[in-house]
Amino acid sequence: MGLMDNLKGKAEELKEKASEFAGKHSEQIEHAVDKAGGAIDKATKGKYSEKIEHGASKAKDAVDDFAHKPKPGEEGVGGNGQGPSA
């Protein structure tokens, strides 16, 4: 097993840990996104409110995707919210 194989294995392991972390702490991450969006909106005096809301929504979706969570109103492929059925 070469160096690149070792690095790929470690990278995959770290990605899984980060995904697990994002899943466990998604509410706090979403709160931080909302808080940052509010601060930016305030700093720009509401001039870019719609774009900020859109960006915050995309960021929250990205966290859900990374954490392997279905978005609100979606279910997994298996229909039980648990992902593909066997």
C-alpha positions as CSV (number, residue, x, y, z in Angstrom):
1,M,0.0,0.0,0.0
2,G,1.5,3.3,-1.1
3,L,1.5,6.7,0.4
4,M,-1.3,7.9,-1.8
5,D,-3.5,4.9,-0.7
6,N,-2.8,5.8,2.9
7,L,-3.7,9.4,2.4
8,K,-6.9,8.5,0.6
9,G,-7.9,6.2,3.4
10,K,-7.2,8.9,6.0
11,A,-9.1,11.5,3.9
12,E,-12.1,9.3,3.7
13,E,-12.0,8.6,7.5
14,L,-11.8,12.4,8.2
15,K,-14.7,13.0,5.8
16,E,-16.8,10.5,7.7
17,K,-15.9,12.1,11.0
18,A,-16.8,15.5,9.7
19,S,-20.1,14.3,8.3
20,E,-20.9,12.7,11.7
21,F,-20.0,15.9,13.4
22,A,-22.2,17.9,11.0
23,G,-25.1,15.5,11.6
24,K,-24.8,15.8,15.4
25,H,-24.4,19.6,15.4
26,S,-26.6,20.6,12.5
27,E,-28.9,22.8,14.6
28,Q,-25.9,24.8,16.0
29,I,-24.4,25.1,12.5
30,E,-27.8,26.4,11.1
31,H,-28.1,28.8,14.0
32,A,-24.6,30.1,13.3
33,V,-25.5,30.5,9.6
34,D,-28.6,32.5,10.5
35,K,-26.6,34.7,12.9
36,A,-24.0,35.4,10.3
37,G,-26.6,36.2,7.7
38,G,-28.3,38.6,10.1
39,A,-25.0,40.4,10.9
40,I,-24.3,40.7,7.1
41,D,-27.8,41.9,6.4
42,K,-27.5,44.5,9.2
43,A,-24.1,45.6,7.9
44,T,-25.4,46.1,4.4
45,K,-28.6,47.8,5.8
46,G,-30.8,45.2,4.1
47,K,-29.7,46.0,0.6
48,Y,-28.9,42.4,-0.1
49,S,-31.4,40.6,2.1
50,E,-32.8,38.4,-0.6
51,K,-29.3,37.2,-1.7
52,I,-28.3,36.7,1.9
53,E,-31.4,34.5,2.6
54,H,-30.7,32.5,-0.6
55,G,-27.0,32.0,0.4
56,A,-28.0,31.0,3.9
57,S,-30.5,28.5,2.5
58,K,-27.9,27.0,0.3
59,A,-25.4,26.7,3.2
60,K,-28.0,24.9,5.3
61,D,-28.8,22.5,2.4
62,A,-25.1,21.8,2.0
63,V,-24.8,21.0,5.7
64,D,-27.7,18.6,5.4
65,D,-26.2,17.0,2.3
66,F,-22.9,16.6,4.0
67,A,-24.4,15.2,7.1
68,H,-26.5,12.7,5.0
69,K,-29.7,14.1,6.3
70,P,-32.9,14.5,4.2
71,K,-34.0,18.1,3.6
72,P,-37.3,19.1,5.1
73,G,-40.2,17.6,3.2
74,E,-37.9,14.9,1.6
75,E,-37.6,11.3,2.4
76,G,-34.8,8.9,1.6
77,V,-35.0,6.7,-1.5
78,G,-36.4,3.9,0.7
79,G,-39.3,6.1,1.8
80,N,-38.5,5.8,5.5
81,G,-36.0,8.7,5.7
82,Q,-33.2,6.2,6.2
83,G,-31.7,6.2,2.7
84,P,-31.8,3.5,0.2
85,S,-33.7,0.4,1.1
86,A,-32.0,-3.0,1.0
